[in-house]
Amino acid sequence: MLSRILIVATAIVLWASPIWAAEVEVLWLGHATVRFTSVEGKVIVVDPFLKKNPKTPAEYKDLKALGKVDLILVTHGHSDHTRDLVELASLTGAKIVGPYGYALNMISLGLIPGEKFVGMNKGGTVSPLGQGIKVHMVPAEHGSAVDYTMPGFTLEPNSLRLREGGVPVGYVVEFENGFKIYHSGDTAVFGDMALIREFYNPDLAMVCIGGHFTMDPVGAAYALKKLLKPKQVIPIHYGTYPVINRTPAELIEALGDSSIEVLEMKPGQTLAF
């Protein structure tokens, strides 16, 4: 009789345990490059720029150090977000999600096999890793020209170095446990960030703060306090080069008495959520 009671009690505990107790891992590799590892071990890399990235830790200059990669997300075509895309995709066999125009260019130039690239547009949602993980493509305000001096492509004489790279975007990744991360890509502040909150309500935001090419700490603080309103934020896309040499301390100051928690990561550091 006692053994039957123990079995029932164990079943009740297992049933009552919340699925969201499992964790999502975030590894920041400097600039805008991030590796997410999902609850079930699916690996997503955003904007692969590692080998020539001044802030990437030495061990990750070797792309093999990333290990298994199941999916790569591309926010726009600038080389400081895509320079290692072709090599990483070839090395890992990962699928790629990116703006439709950028996808067409990369496929037509023979840099990425068509069957590997999921081209989409703002407002769309895809689940290339199965229905447990949803990838929502959201707007960003930036440029997206592609520098075709990138590895894997040889320019013809007198050809254009820069070509159209499709629209710039951000992503909200929704994991198996319901945890949602917003990666802003490169962007200025724009009012429809409020719609990102309304539609997706991200728990964690990873936002650019470097200024010059993107919003600075003051702009990012406005976006976070007034529009996005996440619980936590990880600042990215700063300090890589002198022209974007802003700091998380400036973001903290600009946020003032906001309840949003700033998580200052060092390149190579991992956090779990």
C-alpha positions as CSV (number, residue, x, y, z in Angstrom):
1,M,0.0,0.0,0.0
2,L,2.8,2.4,0.9
3,S,4.6,1.8,-2.4
4,R,1.3,2.6,-4.3
5,I,1.1,5.9,-2.4
6,L,4.7,6.8,-3.2
7,I,4.1,6.1,-6.9
8,V,0.9,8.3,-6.9
9,A,2.8,11.1,-5.1
10,T,5.7,11.0,-7.5
11,A,3.2,11.2,-10.5
12,I,1.6,14.3,-8.9
13,V,4.9,16.0,-8.5
14,L,6.0,15.3,-12.1
15,W,2.6,16.5,-13.5
16,A,2.8,19.7,-11.4
17,S,6.4,20.6,-12.3
18,P,6.3,23.5,-14.7
19,I,7.8,22.9,-18.2
20,W,9.3,26.4,-18.1
21,A,11.7,25.4,-15.4
22,A,14.1,24.2,-18.1
23,E,16.6,26.8,-19.3
24,V,17.6,28.5,-22.5
25,E,21.3,29.3,-22.8
26,V,22.6,32.6,-24.3
27,L,26.3,32.9,-25.4
28,W,27.3,36.4,-26.5
29,L,30.4,36.4,-28.8
30,G,30.9,40.1,-29.3
31,H,29.2,42.7,-31.5
32,A,25.8,41.2,-32.6
33,T,26.8,37.6,-32.8
34,V,24.9,35.3,-30.4
35,R,24.5,31.6,-29.9
36,F,21.2,30.4,-28.4
37,T,20.8,26.8,-27.1
38,S,17.2,25.8,-26.7
39,V,15.7,23.6,-23.9
40,E,16.0,20.6,-26.1
41,G,19.5,21.3,-27.3
42,K,18.8,23.1,-30.7
43,V,21.5,25.6,-31.5
44,I,20.7,28.9,-33.2
45,V,23.5,31.4,-34.2
46,V,22.5,35.0,-35.0
47,D,24.6,37.2,-37.3
48,P,27.9,35.1,-37.6
49,F,30.9,37.5,-37.4
50,L,33.7,35.8,-35.5
51,K,37.0,35.4,-37.3
52,K,37.6,39.1,-37.9
53,N,35.5,40.3,-35.0
54,P,37.9,42.2,-32.6
55,K,35.7,41.3,-29.6
56,T,35.3,37.6,-30.2
57,P,37.3,35.4,-27.8
58,A,40.3,33.7,-29.4
59,E,38.9,30.2,-29.1
60,Y,35.8,31.1,-31.1
61,K,37.9,32.5,-34.0
62,D,37.8,28.8,-35.1
63,L,34.2,28.3,-36.2
64,K,34.4,24.6,-35.2
65,A,34.4,25.8,-31.5
66,L,30.7,26.7,-31.9
67,G,29.9,23.0,-32.1
68,K,26.7,21.8,-33.6
69,V,24.6,24.6,-35.3
70,D,21.1,23.8,-36.4
71,L,20.0,27.3,-37.6
72,I,21.5,30.6,-38.5
73,L,19.5,33.9,-38.4
74,V,20.6,36.8,-40.5
75,T,19.3,40.3,-39.7
76,H,20.8,42.1,-42.7
77,G,23.6,41.9,-45.2
78,H,26.4,44.1,-43.7
79,S,29.6,42.2,-43.4
80,D,29.9,42.8,-39.7
81,H,26.9,40.5,-39.4
82,T,27.4,38.0,-42.2
83,R,31.1,37.7,-42.8
84,D,31.3,34.1,-41.6
85,L,27.9,33.0,-42.8
86,V,29.0,31.0,-45.9
87,E,31.7,29.2,-44.1
88,L,29.6,28.4,-41.0
89,A,26.7,27.2,-43.1
90,S,29.0,24.9,-45.1
91,L,30.8,23.6,-42.0
92,T,27.6,22.8,-40.0
93,G,25.0,22.2,-42.7
94,A,22.7,24.6,-40.8
95,K,19.6,26.0,-42.3
96,I,19.5,29.8,-42.7
97,V,16.7,32.2,-42.1
98,G,17.0,35.7,-43.6
99,P,15.3,38.5,-45.5
100,Y,13.9,37.3,-48.8
101,G,15.9,39.7,-51.0
102,Y,19.1,38.8,-49.3
103,A,18.3,35.1,-49.6
104,L,17.7,35.5,-53.4
105,N,21.0,37.3,-53.8
106,M,23.1,34.7,-51.9
107,I,21.4,31.8,-53.8
108,S,21.8,33.4,-57.2
109,L,25.5,34.0,-56.6
110,G,26.0,30.4,-55.7
111,L,27.1,31.2,-52.1
112,I,24.3,29.3,-50.3
113,P,22.3,26.3,-51.7
114,G,18.7,27.2,-52.3
115,E,17.4,24.3,-50.2
116,K,19.3,25.6,-47.1
117,F,17.9,29.2,-47.2
118,V,14.5,30.1,-45.8
119,G,13.7,33.5,-47.2
120,M,10.9,35.4,-45.5
121,N,9.8,38.9,-44.6
122,K,8.7,41.1,-41.7
123,G,5.6,39.8,-40.0
124,G,6.3,36.2,-40.9
125,T,6.8,33.2,-38.6
126,V,8.7,30.0,-39.4
127,S,9.6,26.9,-37.5
128,P,12.5,25.3,-39.4
129,L,13.6,23.4,-36.3
130,G,10.1,22.0,-35.6
131,Q,7.0,23.5,-34.0
132,G,8.6,23.8,-30.6
133,I,10.6,26.8,-31.7
134,K,9.1,29.8,-33.5
135,V,11.1,32.4,-35.3
136,H,9.2,35.7,-35.8
137,M,10.8,38.2,-38.2
138,V,10.2,41.8,-37.0
139,P,11.0,45.2,-38.4
140,A,14.3,47.2,-38.0
141,E,15.3,50.6,-39.2
142,H,18.7,50.4,-40.9
143,G,20.4,49.6,-44.2
144,S,21.3,46.2,-45.7
145,A,23.9,46.5,-48.6
146,V,26.0,43.4,-49.1
147,D,29.8,43.7,-49.4
148,Y,30.7,41.1,-52.0
149,T,34.4,41.1,-51.0
150,M,33.3,38.7,-48.3
151,P,34.8,35.2,-48.2
152,G,33.5,32.8,-50.7
153,F,32.9,35.2,-53.5
154,T,35.2,36.5,-56.2
155,L,34.3,39.8,-57.9
156,E,34.4,40.0,-61.6
157,P,36.4,43.0,-63.0
158,N,34.6,46.3,-62.9
159,S,31.7,44.7,-61.0
160,L,29.9,46.4,-58.2
161,R,31.3,45.8,-54.8
162,L,28.1,46.6,-52.9
163,R,24.7,45.1,-53.9
164,E,21.3,45.3,-52.4
165,G,20.9,43.0,-49.4
166,G,17.1,43.0,-48.8
167,V,15.4,44.7,-45.9
168,P,17.0,44.9,-42.4
169,V,15.1,43.0,-39.7
170,G,15.1,41.8,-36.1
171,Y,13.9,38.5,-34.6
172,V,11.8,37.3,-31.7
173,V,12.7,33.7,-31.0
174,E,10.1,31.8,-29.0
175,F,11.6,28.6,-27.4
176,E,10.0,25.3,-26.3
177,N,9.5,26.6,-22.7
178,G,7.7,29.8,-23.8
179,F,10.7,32.0,-23.1
180,K,11.0,34.7,-25.8
181,I,14.2,36.6,-26.8
182,Y,14.1,39.7,-29.1
183,H,17.3,40.4,-31.1
184,S,17.1,43.9,-32.5
185,G,19.7,43.5,-35.3
186,D,20.9,47.0,-36.2
187,T,18.3,49.6,-35.7
188,A,17.3,53.1,-34.8
189,V,14.4,53.6,-32.4
190,F,11.1,53.4,-34.2
191,G,7.6,53.7,-32.8
192,D,6.4,50.3,-34.0
193,M,8.7,48.6,-31.4
194,A,5.5,48.9,-29.3
195,L,3.9,46.4,-31.7
196,I,6.7,44.0,-31.1
197,R,5.8,44.2,-27.4
198,E,2.1,43.9,-28.1
199,F,2.4,40.9,-30.5
200,Y,5.3,38.9,-28.9
201,N,5.9,40.4,-25.4
202,P,9.6,39.3,-25.2
203,D,11.1,38.4,-21.8
204,L,14.6,39.3,-22.8
205,A,15.8,42.0,-25.3
206,M,19.2,42.0,-26.9
207,V,19.5,45.6,-28.3
208,C,22.2,47.6,-30.0
209,I,23.6,50.6,-28.1
210,G,26.7,51.6,-30.0
211,G,25.3,54.7,-31.7
212,H,26.6,56.2,-35.0
213,F,25.1,53.3,-37.1
214,T,22.4,52.3,-34.7
215,M,20.6,53.7,-31.6
216,D,22.8,54.8,-28.8
217,P,22.3,54.2,-25.0
218,V,19.8,57.0,-24.7
219,G,17.8,55.8,-27.7
220,A,17.9,52.3,-26.5
221,A,16.7,53.3,-23.1
222,Y,13.7,55.1,-24.6
223,A,12.9,52.0,-26.7
224,L,13.2,49.7,-23.7
225,K,11.2,51.9,-21.2
226,K,8.5,53.2,-23.5
227,L,8.1,50.7,-26.3
228,L,9.5,47.2,-25.7
229,K,9.2,46.9,-21.9
230,P,11.1,43.6,-21.4
231,K,12.0,42.3,-18.0
232,Q,15.7,42.1,-18.9
233,V,18.1,43.5,-21.5
234,I,21.5,42.5,-22.8
235,P,23.3,45.4,-24.6
236,I,25.1,44.4,-27.8
237,H,26.7,46.0,-30.8
238,Y,29.0,48.4,-28.9
239,G,32.7,48.7,-28.2
240,T,33.8,46.7,-31.2
241,Y,35.2,49.8,-33.0
242,P,36.0,53.3,-31.8
243,V,33.1,54.8,-33.6
244,I,30.6,52.7,-31.6
245,N,32.5,53.0,-28.3
246,R,29.4,53.4,-26.0
247,T,28.9,51.4,-22.8
248,P,26.3,49.5,-20.7
249,A,26.9,52.0,-17.9
250,E,25.5,54.7,-20.1
251,L,22.4,52.5,-20.8
252,I,21.9,51.9,-17.0
253,E,22.1,55.7,-16.4
254,A,19.7,56.4,-19.2
255,L,17.2,53.9,-17.9
256,G,17.1,55.7,-14.5
257,D,14.7,54.2,-12.1
258,S,13.3,51.7,-14.6
259,S,12.7,48.2,-13.3
260,I,14.3,46.7,-16.5
261,E,17.4,44.7,-15.4
262,V,20.6,45.3,-17.5
263,L,22.7,42.2,-17.9
264,E,26.2,43.3,-18.9
265,M,27.9,40.3,-20.5
266,K,31.5,39.9,-21.6
267,P,32.1,38.3,-25.0
268,G,32.3,34.5,-24.4
269,Q,30.1,34.6,-21.3
270,T,27.0,32.4,-21.1
271,L,23.8,33.1,-19.2
272,A,20.9,30.7,-18.7
273,F,17.2,31.8,-18.5
